[in-house]
Amino acid sequence: MTMKNLGKYQINYTVKTFELRDEFKISRVSKKKISVIDIFLTKNQKTTVSECVPYSRYNENLEDIVLYLKKNNKKIEQFVEQKQLKQIPYLCLQNTLSAALFNIEFKKNTKQIKKTFITAITIPIFNLEKTKRILKKFIKTKIIKIKLNQEEVIPKLNLIRQICPNSKIIIDANESWNIQFLKNHIKDLEQFNILLIEQPFIQGKDYLLKNIKTKLKFCADETFHINNKNLTKDIKYYQAVNLKLDKFGTHEEILKFIKIAKRFKKKIMLGCMVSSSLSLYPTLKYFRYCDYFDLDGAYFLKKDRPNGIKYKNGIAKINLSYSK
């Protein structure tokens, strides 16, 4: 670094790929590996690194973001310098740079960080036989999150009840259910130890939940997004919201939408994408606002980064000496 660059932010990046232990299938997509962008932010010879995970549900993809970084490096550095991260067109990149900026400008206060916490552990969409095999490893898991489209819903829930009778259940439909399906099965669903049902209907059809009479609680995910112009109207049909940092971009916007959730008396589940622990550690500063945790993103990797989060029976253990 030359003397003239001292005091100025510099950005570098590289693409990294992680193989998954198994196929990760939800209602709309399936993957066996993930590719992320490591963003290196440097100032005064101090460098921090954050992980950018493009969110395909919102038309973000790795190739576009890499091209944007390549063509606009100096402009992005200016956005960082001027604290104008909202000028960046990709929310996931806004969030990554916001996390890096937070790390470089503020001292980490590890006294405020929980060293262990209960997190949901997700079972993707598999057939019944494979679901049964996997559940045998989940017997002591506190909260099981299971991805379910409209196929084999009750049989899979029966398997959880038989094999993991003490586990609470989060169902994640990823917008794949219709109103008739839910009406037909609501009484059956009430027989299980269900903590939340996440985003049963496609965003924009949230109002259909008003026709469902039940004590079951619903959680908004795709609906709880910064670009949803009807957010405050739509979330009234839910008892909880899923706070994924990449859906809101900057630290300031995340705090703003936490306040919105609190104002409407919604429980908050702190969520994530499939990612390495480098994406999960920035969530620590939001723990105190949240009621549930779904931070199992690194659980699915064949090999996480060094000193990453360790998972056992749905308990996540944080390594405070975390490094890239």
SEDONU-788983 format. One line per field, with one value per residue (C-alpha): residue number from 1; residue in one letter; x, y, z. Coordinates in steps of 0.2 Angstrom, whole numbers, plus 5000, padded with zeros to 4 digits. Example, Ala and Ser with C-alpha at 12.3 -4.5 7.8 and 13.67 -1.06 7.14 Angstrom:
2
resi <- 1|2
resn <- A|S
u <- 5062|5068
v <- 4978|4995
w <- 5039|5036
% end
This chain:
324
resi <- 1|2|3|4|5|6|7|8|9|10|11|12|13|14|15|16|17|18|19|20|21|22|23|24|25|26|27|28|29|30|31|32|33|34|35|36|37|38|39|40|41|42|43|44|45|46|47|48|49|50|51|52|53|54|55|56|57|58|59|60|61|62|63|64|65|66|67|68|69|70|71|72|73|74|75|76|77|78|79|80|81|82|83|84|85|86|87|88|89|90|91|92|93|94|95|96|97|98|99|100|101|102|103|104|105|106|107|108|109|110|111|112|113|114|115|116|117|118|119|120|121|122|123|124|125|126|127|128|129|130|131|132|133|134|135|136|137|138|139|140|141|142|143|144|145|146|147|148|149|150|151|152|153|154|155|156|157|158|159|160|161|162|163|164|165|166|167|168|169|170|171|172|173|174|175|176|177|178|179|180|181|182|183|184|185|186|187|188|189|190|191|192|193|194|195|196|197|198|199|200|201|202|203|204|205|206|207|208|209|210|211|212|213|214|215|216|217|218|219|220|221|222|223|224|225|226|227|228|229|230|231|232|233|234|235|236|237|238|239|240|241|242|243|244|245|246|247|248|249|250|251|252|253|254|255|256|257|258|259|260|261|262|263|264|265|266|267|268|269|270|271|272|273|274|275|276|277|278|279|280|281|282|283|284|285|286|287|288|289|290|291|292|293|294|295|296|297|298|299|300|301|302|303|304|305|306|307|308|309|310|311|312|313|314|315|316|317|318|319|320|321|322|323|324
resn <- M|T|M|K|N|L|G|K|Y|Q|I|N|Y|T|V|K|T|F|E|L|R|D|E|F|K|I|S|R|V|S|K|K|K|I|S|V|I|D|I|F|L|T|K|N|Q|K|T|T|V|S|E|C|V|P|Y|S|R|Y|N|E|N|L|E|D|I|V|L|Y|L|K|K|N|N|K|K|I|E|Q|F|V|E|Q|K|Q|L|K|Q|I|P|Y|L|C|L|Q|N|T|L|S|A|A|L|F|N|I|E|F|K|K|N|T|K|Q|I|K|K|T|F|I|T|A|I|T|I|P|I|F|N|L|E|K|T|K|R|I|L|K|K|F|I|K|T|K|I|I|K|I|K|L|N|Q|E|E|V|I|P|K|L|N|L|I|R|Q|I|C|P|N|S|K|I|I|I|D|A|N|E|S|W|N|I|Q|F|L|K|N|H|I|K|D|L|E|Q|F|N|I|L|L|I|E|Q|P|F|I|Q|G|K|D|Y|L|L|K|N|I|K|T|K|L|K|F|C|A|D|E|T|F|H|I|N|N|K|N|L|T|K|D|I|K|Y|Y|Q|A|V|N|L|K|L|D|K|F|G|T|H|E|E|I|L|K|F|I|K|I|A|K|R|F|K|K|K|I|M|L|G|C|M|V|S|S|S|L|S|L|Y|P|T|L|K|Y|F|R|Y|C|D|Y|F|D|L|D|G|A|Y|F|L|K|K|D|R|P|N|G|I|K|Y|K|N|G|I|A|K|I|N|L|S|Y|S|K
u <- 5000|5007|5007|4994|4981|4983|4967|4956|4946|4952|4941|4947|4938|4939|4927|4926|4916|4911|4905|4889|4888|4872|4860|4851|4834|4819|4803|4811|4829|4842|4861|4876|4888|4888|4899|4902|4912|4925|4926|4942|4940|4957|4960|4976|4984|4970|4960|4944|4935|4916|4906|4894|4880|4869|4851|4844|4826|4828|4838|4855|4868|4887|4892|4883|4890|4908|4906|4899|4914|4926|4919|4915|4929|4934|4915|4911|4926|4919|4902|4911|4921|4905|4894|4883|4881|4863|4869|4875|4862|4864|4857|4869|4884|4877|4876|4893|4902|4891|4897|4915|4914|4906|4921|4934|4927|4920|4929|4922|4914|4915|4907|4890|4891|4883|4896|4882|4864|4850|4847|4835|4844|4836|4831|4830|4817|4821|4810|4803|4816|4831|4821|4819|4838|4843|4831|4840|4854|4842|4835|4842|4840|4830|4822|4820|4817|4810|4808|4791|4782|4764|4771|4772|4769|4760|4770|4786|4779|4774|4792|4798|4786|4791|4810|4812|4797|4805|4809|4800|4796|4798|4790|4797|4786|4796|4780|4775|4758|4741|4726|4716|4730|4732|4714|4713|4728|4726|4718|4731|4745|4739|4742|4761|4774|4775|4784|4781|4775|4786|4780|4766|4760|4769|4773|4758|4745|4749|4731|4725|4731|4716|4705|4714|4707|4721|4732|4747|4759|4765|4782|4785|4801|4800|4787|4798|4810|4815|4808|4791|4781|4766|4777|4768|4751|4757|4766|4750|4744|4760|4765|4784|4796|4812|4826|4840|4853|4855|4836|4839|4857|4865|4866|4855|4841|4842|4839|4825|4816|4819|4810|4795|4794|4794|4781|4769|4773|4781|4793|4809|4818|4836|4839|4853|4857|4867|4884|4901|4903|4910|4892|4885|4897|4890|4873|4879|4876|4858|4855|4847|4833|4828|4817|4822|4838|4840|4858|4863|4870|4888|4881|4879|4896|4908|4922|4919|4932|4944|4937|4919|4903|4902|4885|4879|4861|4855|4867|4879|4895|4904|4923|4927|4945|4936|4947|4944
v <- 5000|5017|5032|5041|5027|5027|5032|5027|5011|4998|4984|4967|4951|4933|4919|4904|4887|4875|4858|4852|4836|4832|4839|4854|4854|4866|4869|4880|4875|4862|4863|4852|4867|4885|4899|4915|4931|4935|4954|4961|4979|4988|5004|5010|4993|4984|4972|4963|4950|4947|4934|4939|4926|4931|4928|4920|4922|4941|4940|4941|4930|4929|4933|4949|4954|4950|4960|4975|4974|4973|4988|4999|4996|5014|5020|5006|5012|5029|5023|5015|5030|5041|5028|5028|5009|5010|5016|4998|4989|4972|4970|4955|4966|4981|4969|4962|4979|4985|4970|4973|4992|4988|4976|4989|5004|4996|4986|4968|4967|4948|4950|4953|4937|4921|4907|4894|4895|4884|4884|4875|4862|4860|4844|4848|4839|4821|4806|4797|4784|4796|4808|4793|4789|4807|4809|4796|4808|4821|4812|4825|4840|4854|4862|4853|4864|4854|4860|4854|4856|4849|4831|4819|4832|4822|4806|4816|4825|4808|4802|4817|4813|4795|4797|4814|4815|4829|4840|4856|4858|4873|4869|4879|4879|4892|4899|4882|4879|4884|4889|4873|4862|4871|4871|4852|4849|4862|4850|4837|4850|4855|4837|4840|4850|4864|4880|4889|4887|4898|4907|4894|4905|4915|4933|4944|4930|4932|4939|4921|4917|4927|4912|4900|4898|4889|4892|4888|4902|4908|4916|4928|4925|4930|4943|4951|4960|4978|4979|4973|4989|4981|4974|4982|4977|4959|4955|4957|4940|4932|4930|4930|4936|4929|4942|4937|4951|4950|4955|4972|4977|4989|4989|5004|4996|4980|4990|4999|4984|4976|4991|4988|4970|4975|4989|4976|4964|4951|4937|4938|4923|4927|4917|4914|4906|4891|4899|4897|4903|4919|4924|4919|4929|4946|4940|4940|4958|4956|4941|4952|4957|4940|4926|4911|4906|4897|4899|4882|4888|4881|4864|4859|4861|4847|4859|4875|4889|4887|4890|4891|4887|4869|4861|4846|4841|4858|4868|4880|4884|4900|4901|4919|4918|4916|4919|4917
w <- 5000|4995|5007|4997|5000|5019|5027|5012|5010|4998|4992|4985|4982|4977|4974|4985|4983|4996|4993|5003|5013|5004|4991|4998|4991|4994|4985|4971|4970|4973|4976|4980|4982|4985|4978|4988|4986|5000|5001|5009|5016|5020|5029|5037|5034|5044|5034|5038|5027|5025|5014|5001|4997|4982|4986|4969|4975|4973|4956|4964|4956|4958|4940|4940|4957|4952|4936|4946|4958|4944|4934|4949|4962|4964|4965|4978|4988|4988|4993|5008|5012|5012|5021|5005|5004|4999|4982|4979|4969|4977|4995|4999|4994|5004|5019|5016|5016|5030|5041|5035|5039|5056|5060|5055|5064|5080|5093|5095|5112|5115|5132|5124|5113|5118|5117|5114|5108|5102|5083|5072|5061|5043|5034|5015|5004|5003|5000|5016|5017|5017|5029|5041|5040|5043|5058|5067|5069|5076|5091|5103|5092|5101|5085|5068|5053|5039|5021|5014|4998|4997|4995|5010|5023|5036|5034|5036|5052|5058|5056|5067|5080|5081|5080|5088|5100|5110|5096|5091|5073|5061|5044|5029|5014|5004|4996|4989|4997|4992|5002|4999|5004|5021|5024|5021|5033|5046|5059|5056|5057|5074|5081|5080|5090|5078|5083|5067|5049|5038|5022|5016|5002|4989|4994|4990|4994|5013|5016|5013|5031|5038|5032|5043|5060|5071|5086|5075|5072|5055|5051|5036|5027|5008|5013|5026|5014|5012|4994|4999|4997|5007|5021|5035|5028|5024|5040|5050|5045|5054|5072|5068|5054|5048|5049|5036|5035|5016|5014|5022|5017|5029|5048|5049|5038|5048|5064|5056|5051|5068|5075|5063|5068|5087|5083|5076|5090|5080|5086|5077|5070|5065|5049|5036|5019|5017|5019|5029|5047|5040|5035|5052|5064|5059|5065|5083|5086|5083|5095|5109|5097|5092|5099|5089|5079|5063|5060|5053|5037|5040|5046|5028|5022|5020|5026|5035|5037|5051|5069|5062|5072|5079|5079|5091|5094|5088|5100|5091|5098|5094|5092|5098|5090|5073|5058|5040
% end
